[in-house]
Amino acid sequence: MKKFEYTINDPVGIHARPAGLLAKAAKALDSTVTIATADGRSAAASKLMALMGLGIKQGDTVSVLIEGGDEEANAVAMEQFFKDNL
Amino acid sequence: MILLQGKGVSKGVANGPVYFFQRPGITITNAPASNIETERERISAAQEKSIAQLNDLAEKVRQETGDETALLFETHAMFVEDEDYVECMMDTLAEEKCTAERAVEIAGEKFAAMLAAMDDAYMQARAADIKDVTRRILNNLMGIVEGGIDSEVPVILAADDLAPSETIQLDKSKILGFITQGGSGNSHTAILARTMGIPAISGLGDTLKPELGGRMAYIDGETGQVAVEPDDITLAAFQAKYEKQQEMKELLQTMKGQEDVTLDGRKIMLYCNIGSPEDIAAVLSNDGRGIGLFRSEFLYLASDNYPSEEEQFQAYKEVAAAMEGRRVVIRTLDIGADKQVGYFGLQKEENPALGVRAIRICLNRPEVFRTQLRALYRASAYGKVAIMFPMITSVWEVKECKRACQKVMAELDTEGVPYRKDTEIGIMIETPASILVAEELAKEVDFFSVGTNDLTQYTLACDRQANDLGKFFDPHHPAVLRALKIAADAAHKAGIWIGICGELGADMSLLETFLAIGIDELSVSPTSVLPLRAQIRKSIAKTCTLELLEC
């Protein structure tokens, strides 16, 4: 399992559009990607509504867990995605 | 060939496939489904169709308006694909043993509620997106098409009869003509058809059968004839008429830019009736010189909650600005009677035409009235807006309306919002009471505009919605024409102008009578402007007589 932490820069947090892009990006990977908040809630990155339900705001730090498949490469891809979009 | 005979309510010949209007709003029941597996497949199919539609839509708007809107539709497509959302539908199916529709509805409500409960305004607002997406899936499940017309080519729209809220939502670029089972010349379908300048036939009754759907037909809005798959002789007759109609259209084009004046120099203000800002294009292309009646109801009918001041302001401003300083008479809310709006929560009335409608609703609900007046006055800064109050029967009503206007103007003064202080205020003359106290009313306002449909209905005690009154419903009745004369004399005595904004204004056979009575303004469907102008320019006002006022 690979894991990294990321602090959200986007002023409206993980809102609908980036959440949609994230879900799409996560689905394309052969790993299971899970997003966890500091207060212990989590959701699969491939599930748009569940992601929105986490209510992640600007300044929140989330943990991103990558399990199965090519964890190494997928973690790099996810980290890049967060930097570009969130 | 199948020939049907109805009543022609909007002139013209059209030719195209018959298409039956699909009515949304099939109620979703709690009834159990017979086969859950079938329902499961139905949801999957509707889901796939929705995703495809949304992606197509995204592609289309990307080319037209750019990425921003396209992303919205793409996000909607992602909602439809969301695993939890779909899982919730499927679980509901299994647990409740309900129909696909009910399962989709429950899932939509659940997710919309989840977002609405979040402590973040942005996420709360996304609840509306979920509702939108849910409605799309439901529409696909039930075979309902937005705009009511699921056809690539323009059609002859067939229906039992159309409600005002339904006609507003129609995709008008797809309609060549209307044919309806019920309805009368005064129905909203007929009025809409005349505004659009397309033929319409009503009162076809049971002869208009669903199996005619998809078959080619010619319709003639003058004779009321519908010919489905016409034989050669009938076809030739229709085609000849169609060609003549095109020739006439070209001839009328020469009337553009000409003054509306009789041979002996009497000028008439020739204005247009419109129902939404979309109609402005028709006004300008037909060279209408102003708007004599802008029905503000579309804002209320097309929405499922009270339209905001901003929403109204934008619509009024759009029309005022587009008319570039020419007069735009906007009528305040005129619902009730045949135009019902659910969220107003109006009581069901035994006799709605005589009930709480139009100005009565506004005076009973000052907040609704105030919102509209604020929007109207704010729009007055962008053109020449005039405000008109409908269904007036008493002087005190007009005084109360004017007080409401004063109050709104004072508010805008305090807020420093621009508006025109000299905005004209007028009233509709459409009740016998207003005729009898016309002299007193004229002293209170800047103009009169006669609504002939209602004036005829109330004067002759004939329900305008009933289609079997026939010869009893006679807008040419001397009583109606004499009422016009009384109102015109009262208006001129007080030095104000009087117009006609009802259907009668475009009645060529009455033009001479109107000239003799001294009507100053005629407000008609945009497509009636050029024919009427041609007629006015051939008339001599001095020789017109009042003979039709005799019994």
Interface residues (C-beta under 8 A of the other chain):
Chain A: V12 G13 H15 A16 R17 G20 A23 K24 A44 S46 K47 L48 M49 A50 M52 G53 G55 K57
Chain B: L71 L72 E74 T75 M78 F79 E81 D82 E83 D84 Y85 F111 M114 L115 M118 D119 D120 Y122 M123 R126 D129 I130
